[in-house]
């Protein structure tokens, strides 16, 4: 099912897109710093609901109230790749949630074993909004500019989830997105070049 058919998710994604995409350009430095501090507090409060992070923070003697802004980030203990690799699935999602409501995404494993995490549609769309913000800074319109994207589309990679799994395909019923073509970094280079030349981004 298309996650954007969930009215609550659609409303949250629309709000983020309409009000947060341009925040960096329309806000003062002080407003951005206040937003950053509120955001880090919100992230840490959420992390305390995830068993892996809760245990790490508790072992360090931290409570959510100890992190009042970005200046307190140095108090947070380091979470390593091995912590994530060795954790049971239920230790990586908030208490009371089931893994079925999440998509698994993994790193490529180029430095050893892959790191697998769980993500949900809202997070995928929020990540895409960050992508929109970056390309907008360069004068690129995600709906109009012809673009070729070369990404790691390995099975269960984050990019595969975003570009071919959930996020972009969910937008296609609402937007044509004929202006985008996507390639896997492991595809035949000559074919990629030929397709890009034909597409003429």
N, C-alpha and C positions, 0 to 999 in steps of 0.2 A: 504494500500500500504506500502511496505517496505521502511522506510525513507532513508535507505542506497542506494536506487536507485536514489536518488537526487544527481547528481554529485557534487554540491557545498557542501552539507553536508558530503558526502563521502570524499571529498578532505580535509575538515576541520578536520574530525575525524581521517583520516589517518595521517595528519600532527601532530596532538596532540599526537597520539600513537607513531609515529616514533621519534618525537623530544622532547616531554615533559615527557614521561614515565620515562626516565632515568636521567632527569635533576638533580635530587637531588644527584646523585652519580658522575656526571661528571663535575659539576659546583663548583667553589670556594664559600666560605662563602660570599664574597663580591658580586659575580655574583648573588647568590640566593637572597641576600638582595635587590639588584637593581631590580631583577625580581619581588620580593614581592611588592616593592613600586610601580612599574609600574602596577602590577595586581590590587592593592587596588585602584589606581587612575582610572583604567578602570572600575572596579566594581562600584565605586561611580558615575562616569559619566553615566553609564547605569542606576543606581538606580534613578538618577534625571529624567529619562524618564518614570518612574513608578509613577503614581499619589500619592499613599500612601506615598512613600519615599520622593517624591518631596515636599509634604506638610510638612512632619516632618522636613526635612532639611531646608526648607524655614523659618518655624516657629523658628528654632534655629539660623537663620541668616546666614546660610551656602550657599556657592556656590561650584560647583565642584572644582574650583581652590583653595579652602581652604584646600583641602585634597591632600597633596603632597607626602604622603607616610604613612607607618604604624605608625609613631610617632604621626600623626594627628588623629588617629582613635578615641582617647578619645573625640574629638570634636563632633563626630556623636551622635545624640540622640538615645536613646534606642527605639527599635520597639518591642512591647510586643506581646505575643500570642493573647491577646484580640484585639489589633490593626488589626492583620491579620484575626482573626475570624469575626470581625465586618465590615470588608471592603467589598464593592461590588466587584464582579468579575473584572469589568473593572478598578478598582483601583489597582489591583494586577498585571497587565500586562502593557507593555510599551504603551505609547500613539500611537494611530493609528493602533494598532494590534487588532485582533479579537480573542476571546477565542477559536474559532474552531481550531486554529493552535497549541493549547497547550493540554497537558494531565493534568487532575486534579490528584493530589496526596495528601494524607492526613496522618496525624499521627494517631496512633491507638485510641487516645482519652482516654488513660488509666488514665490520670490525670484530666479528665473532658471532655469538648467538644473537638472533633478533630480539628486540624488546617489544613485547606485545602489551597493548593497553586497550581499554574500552572507551568508546566515545559514543555520544548520542547525537541525533540529528541537529539539535540546537547548537551544539559545539561545532559541528561541521559547517553549518551556515554562518556562524559567527567567524570562523576561520576564513571563509570565502569573503566575508565583508572586509576583513583585514586585507585580503588580496585586492579587492576592489579599491580600497584606500590607497594602496601602494601604486597600482597602475594609474589611478586618477592623478596622483602626484606627477606622473610623467605625461599627462594629457591624453591618456588612453581611456576610452569608454568601453566598459565590459559588454555593452549591448550593441555597439556600433562598429568599433574598430576591429578590423580583421586581425586575428592573432593566432600564432602557432605556439602550442605549449608542449614542451618536451619534459616529461616527468617520469619518475619511477612508478610505473603502474603494475608492479609485481602484485600478485594475489595478496590481499589483506594489508597492503601498504596504505598509509594515510592518503597518499595522492590517488590511489586506485579508488578508495572510498569516496573521496571528494569528486574526482573528475569522471569516473565511469560507474561508481557504485550507487551512491545515494544523493549527494548534494546537487551536482549539475544535472543529472537525469531528472531530478524532482522539479527543476526549474523549467525544463523543456515544454511541459504543457502550457506554461504561461508566457514564455519567451522563446523565440525561434532559435537563438544561439547559433545560427548558421555562420556567424562571423568567427567561430572558434573551431580549431582542429587540435586534436590532442594525440601525441605519440608517446609510446613507451621508450624510455632511454635505451633499452636493449634491442629495439627494432633495427632492421637493416638500414645503415646510414644512407645508402644510395636511394633507397625507397623514400626515406624521410625527406631528403633533399629534393627529390623529384616532386613529391607531394606538396612541399612548401613552395617550390617554384610555381607549381600549377595554381596553388591557392592564392599566392601573391599577397602575403600579409603586409 
